[in-house]
């Protein structure tokens, strides 16, 4: 990592932290207090931006997984894994802030409503994704299985979004906000989105740096295409690929 990259990372980190500080000050001193829930309602301004960015991180992982299946380039696999790790972190925050909000709004920490259930499933799906990756030694086989799994796991994202609209759910579809509240919500989207993009980028850069340190090709060579259903395809899925199949390409 050269000095220019380190400078950009430092500048981005300082900017994001400064924006978080400004958003927090706005939340405390500017945003009106909601009458029925009081101060605890303000967790909503954190909950929603983090939830939307969880979807975005899952979307990046999905696109990167499709990219790997299409090109067999390991850089796509690294991006998919980096995004999935960030998605787990963000989804954990969504579940935690949602429980805090739910305790004040519904009088209970958790209820098995459609949206909450699908949200927990989303967290579990991507946790399992990371467990699967850590359990497979062969890099090509790990990348292939992870990519297929990631594409399937992403199907839960629209279910989370649509569940409160298509099913009877205690979770509100929308919340009426005063103009000052809407402004605070929009402001919170900025640092949360920057943090999301920054974490994915940093994890991806670290993954690529580790790949180069491990001796991978710096030219991101494309792996030979493997036809689905072929003997080589099944051998790779079963972990019996040849030595060349296990070589890691950047």
Secondary structure, DSSP 8 states (H G I E B T S, - for coil): --HHHHHHHHHHHHHHHHHHHHHHHHHHHTS--BTTTBGGGGGHHHHHHHHHHHHHHHHHHHHHHHHHHHH--HHHHHHHHHHHHHHHHHHHHHHHHHHHHHHHHHSSS----HHHHHHHHHHHHHHHHHHHHHH---HHHHHHHHHHHHHHHTHHHHHHHHHHHHS--SS-S-----HHHHHHHHHHHHHHHHHHHHHHHHHHHHHHHHHHHTT--TT--------TTSHHHHHHHTT---TGGG----
